[in-house]
Amino acid sequence: WSMSFSLNLAEAYFKMQQIEKAEAEYKKILAIAPKHVESHIGLGEVYTIMGDQGDGDLYGQAIRYFSQGITIAYNGDGSKRLTNKEHAAVLYSRAYARVKLYEVDKAGKDENQLQLAKEDFTECFHKDANNHKAKRAEEKLKQRLTRSSSQWLAEKAGAWLIVILSASIFTFSQASFFFGKTSVTLEPGYYALLTFGSLIFMVAGIYLPQILKLKIAGIELEKSSVDQIKTQGSLGITKN
């Protein structure tokens, strides 16, 4: 009876947006029953809201509790099993938390979070075909990940192409000037130009990915202003 009362109280606090009180009640239940599925999922929702309110680090906590709730429910030793629709709702919430965790990460964007979110949205729609919001979110992430992959490939391929072409020109100039092993004999001026030019381009090619990430002061200020304007739905994905 005590656990049922605490669960009802936690859900009531959650609906009234008294999030910290809801958190305390859910934790009280888990202290008694660590495999209480509803409390794991409830804490996931609590930490998602706290993340939306500004504490972005808590999205990671939300993901962890959603994952634990799903695992416990399907191990068969938890407080309940999830129906397909309930499971779909948790998957959507976890995917949303993954997207938000990606968005608030200022140190370095982890594209793996978006990939995992896309997989959650896919499974969500598979379990609940009426959840068209999950299907739209999956399509948005698929497009976003495709663009990221293309950009990464272009940067890497472009860098290696510059290095290979520069190395070829460097080799040609050395072979021609010192060993006379080509049909063209280079004069000292052309030799120096090709040698130093190819070396410069080789170095540029090697460091091209880092060069592309350099931030000029004016550009950095402009980027910061844009970041401040962006809202929590910058990838166009909202909470279910």
C-alpha positions, 0 to 999 in steps of 0.5 A, a space after each residue: 500500500 505504501 508503494 502504491 501511495 508513493 507512486 500515486 503521489 509521485 505521479 500527482 507531483 509530476 502532473 502539477 510540475 512539482 518535479 523535485 518532489 516527484 523525483 524524491 517519491 520515485 527515488 523513495 520507491 526505488 530504494 525499496 523496490 529497485 526493479 520498479 519499472 514505473 519509477 525508472 520511467 518516471 525518473 526518466 521523465 523527471 530528468 528530461 523535464 529538468 534538462 528542458 528547464 536548463 540542466 542539460 547534463 540530466 538528459 544523460 540521467 534520463 536516458 539511463 533510467 529509461 533504458 533501465 526501465 525497458 530492460 527490467 520490464 522485459 527481463 520478466 522480473 520487474 514490477 510490470 511488463 510494458 505493452 507495445 504502446 507503453 514501450 513505444 512511448 518510452 522509446 520516444 522519450 528516450 530518443 528525445 532525450 538523446 537528441 537533446 543531449 546531442 544539442 546541448 553538448 558544447 564540447 563536441 557533438 556525438 553523432 552516435 547519440 543521433 544514430 541511437 535516437 533514430 533507432 529508437 524512433 524506428 522501433 517506436 513506430 514499429 511498436 506503435 504504427 499510430 505514432 506518426 510523430 516518431 516516423 517524422 522524427 526518424 526521417 529528420 534524423 536520417 536526413 541529418 545523419 546523411 548530410 553529416 556523413 557526406 560532409 565527413 567524407 568530403 573533408 576526409 577525401 578532400 584532404 587525402 586528395 590534396 596530400 596525394 597530388 602534392 606528394 606526386 608533384 613533389 616526387 616528380 620534381 625531385 626525380 626530374 631535377 636530381 635524377 633526370 628520370 622524367 622527360 622534362 628537365 626542371 630549371 632551378 626556379 621551377 624546381 624550387 617552386 614545385 618543391 616548396 609549393 607541394 610541401 605547403 599543400 601536403 601540410 595543408 592537406 594533412 591539417 585540413 580538417 583542423 583548419 576547417 574547424 578554426 574559428 575566426 573571432 568575428 565568425 565565432 561571435 556570429 555563431 554564438 549569437 545564433 546559438 543563443 537564438 536557437 530554441 530547444 527544438 533546433 533539430 525540429 524534434 519535440 517531446 511526445 
